[in-house]
Amino acid sequence: MIHLRDIGVNLVVAMLLGTAASGEALSVGDKPRIDMHTLGGEILDFQKLAGRITIFEFWATWCGPCIRELPHLKKIHETYKDQGVILISVNRDESEGTATRFITKNKMDWIHVHDPSQKPQYASVWGVRAIPHAFILSPEGEVLWRGHPAGMDQPLSDALKLHPPQIGDRAEDAIDLVTAPRPIVSMQAPGLRIHTNILKGKVRRAQRAHDSHDFYQAYRICNWINDRVSGGDEVQWARDWIGKYESNPSIMEQVGRQRTADEVRRMLSMAKNYESNGRLNEAKKYYEAVLDNYPDTKYTPTAKAALDKLM
């Protein structure tokens, strides 16, 4: 069981429903509706967040460019948190546990949302095709800017001048403005029952993956067990191996490379689907996103060749 106050992280699971259709990118001027719930089941009262500038930043622990942006995000948070600016990071890792450990270890003391890359809900609604990616919303909730967070400083400065926050207290206090508190939920989802044989099978698969040096698959399976089961020998075994993997930089580098490859393959698949359906502009955006965000993978030439054909 995880209690947010115990780890000092406001990790939230949210529903971000935009005015654009699913998969269609939000544009400047759009006004998404935002309903959020904390991992503990508390409801964030966004009426009390009204009047503040909000930054949404999509990222993942396996994304090298995202990690390189972390010092920049910390600086933005520290600089503007008392000026009416709220930072909300949307994590794309498959595992909430992986995200939580990273967030806690790196003292990312702002609001966090989980949106797993294998079952994207929020990124697809907001039209996020590559990470890192950020949005700046006005005090009225309209999109003022979107793009790579490295280029966020000037748009944020402009937003503060042209759309000054209308608040009287510290912006970070709004994080605690919740209504209808509910009990903390178990790590095992309600109604989910995992048979012992399934768990033992998962352990065997993880062990085989580890023995064959496929640390990515082993790490994924261990996180699957850790996130879905609240206790038992298999969970402790998985947690022990997660700790060993995460303390080994070379293994985590391999995990990051393979996760990046998975993300690039997913983006290329989306591009090809759009292309086959005649939606060439959408296909181009995905190919361009691969080239812009993942220029050094073995799939980059494929994306470049496909984009050249469409130009």
Secondary structure, DSSP 4 states (H G I P E B T S, - for coil): ---HHHHT-EEEEEEEE-SSPTTSPP-TT---EEEEEETTSPEE-TTTTTTSEEEEEEE-TT-HHHHHTHHHHHHHHHHHTTTTEEEEEEE--S-HHHHHHHHHHTT--SEEEE--TTS-SHHHHHT--SSSEEEEE-TTS-EEEEE-GGG-HHHHHHHHHHS----SS-GGGGGG-EES--PPPPSSPTT----HHHHHHHHHHHHHHHHTT-HHHHHHHHHHHHHH--SSHHHHHHHHHHHHHHT-HHHHHHHHHHHHHHHHHHHHHHHHHHHHTT-HHHHHHHHHHHHHH-TTSTTHHHHHHHHHHH-
